[in-house]
Amino acid sequence: MSTRSTYLSGLARFVVGLVVCGAGLIAVAPHHNATMWRASIIITEWGHWFGLLGLLFLLSWRRSWLHATAATMTAVGVLLLWTPLARASMMAGTLPAALHAAFGEPIEGSSTDEPLRPAPLVLAELFFGVSPGDVLVDEHVSDVVDGENLTLDLYRPEYTADPRPVVVVVHGGGWTEGDKREFSALSRHLASGGYVVANVSYRLAPRWTFPTPQEDLLSAIRYIKDLETTHGVDPTRFALLGRSVGGQIALLAAYTSTDPAIRAVVSMYGPTALRWGHANPAPAGVIDSSGVLETYLEGPPATHGEQYDQAEPGQFISQLTPPTLFVHGLRDEHVSPFHAEFISSRLIQAGVPNLVVRMPWATHGCDYVFSGPCGQISTYAVEQFLGAALRNAPTIVPEPPV
């Protein structure tokens, strides 16, 4: 090969190495704007693919200073791109024991058809995806308020005989946007395993402010219970699962409700310490988190302190609070991991079973890639948690004879 050809080949590989190294840095470095956040989700959850492609360039480099520099950058980038998978693999070894210690062993029962996931992380699914079973999906109008339809999507197994436990999913979006169809892969997966899953909508700010979302969620639960005879719903076994601000909505509804049917709640990277969150906002380039809070709660804590107190789930913890699972990425720039730790410490003081699943590599919305490390591990944790909290049918104590 001529000197010119060698130089051009090395230059091309240098550019590739620069891209791979840059992608690797995004996988580990903090992000300070929305574009980098979105890139971070893709790179951390699909980084094993990018790392594999980068590795191919290392197999055919030639001996020149430019090729050597390109190979070094590519190698560094590949190692950085594989760090999320390495950290997830370490988590996979300890997570089952932590879940069982916090909530007990999952109980298989007549309410489910499919076995639980075999492990927190399945290598084949990282590359070939997760194939959920067949489910039925239909949309319902659960309520009409001031001329606005409140709808929900109901996911359920194709075949069912026994009443099924219910998982109600609440979407995120900063209380001002979002859609119930987002992140539907988990809903399909749980429904294929025997749950009835309801992805609900709620009225949004700024037109509708606190406590409207909690009211809409409780209204949806009442509607779902009425589907007992037509859709195989077990009205005595409900879990709530919320993402981002949906976590705050789900936690508050579960902690303030006196309904014994709400037996478990999951918060995935949800804000809970609202006063603290207002005083310690996210990077301005990522999200105006204080402004979002003020829109939802109609002002800052200085003038609307009571609203903040009433919207904080931690204010309503008691020994009757349902078991709680938190899933949070430690690189979350939208909602600090402090929120999960803050409310978990209060639950521990009250003796309420809970666990924070901390993912060192993950950022906000990391489960968007359902087959990625975050998607797999969070799904495993949710399945194990629901298996302990919902799969065992409630014990019915017969009334004494009169």
C-alpha angles and dihedrals in degrees: 000000000000123000090250093051091047090051094049091047091050092047091053091049090047089057090048090049091049091052094046092047091047091051089050091053090052088055092061109021126086116261122223104185137046094251093056090046092056091046090049092057092053095043097046095045097040096029092113088065093048090046091052091051090048090051090060090063090057093060096069109033119138132222107270131109091249093050091046092051091048091049092050093051091046092050092051090048093049091051091050092047090053095050094089091055091045092051092045090052090054090050092049090064096056104029100082093055092046092051094047092047091052101041109010130244118321112252120223113217146156090280093075136057105188130057121248120265108287094228141359091251126031113190096207092055091056089066104025102033133231119290112207119205125253115288138173117244126189135162122235133190101227097181143350115222122180090341094308120120116227107206137185135192113227118208117190141157117276091235124036136161106162124056111270130222113247131231115196113202121204118197128223131226106136092282087283103075142002135109136241091233093065118109091008095157093085091049091053091046094051092045091052087055094055108275128119105231124196119194103198135198128215138189114276137224144276089042092037119036137177128348094020096092092054090049091050091048093052090047089053091051091054090050093049092052089059089061091071096113099033103041106025096254121164103217092199099059119061133152125187122215123185133180121212107326086002085069091059090048093048095045094048093048091049095045097046099039121095091204108123089202090075097084104159141017134199125200116193109196091325126164112243108153095067100169090049090046092055091051093044105041128186119259107293093234091057101046139330092241096170090051091050090053092048091051092051097041096035097242147358124303091257091068102019103036094138090057091054092049093049091048096050110096091205091069091068104047117133138153087273093059110122121249111277135209121198124196115190137161115225090218093056107137094177100055115018117232085237088082093064093042091049096056094036090059090054091049090052090052090052093047094244115151109247142145135196112215102207117198110193096198099042133100135193114309092011093151089068085099098061095193095045125101093268093043093051097043095045091048091051091049093048092048094049091046094049090044090059096040105037114016095074109081114234116265111249114211112203116235115248115255115266 
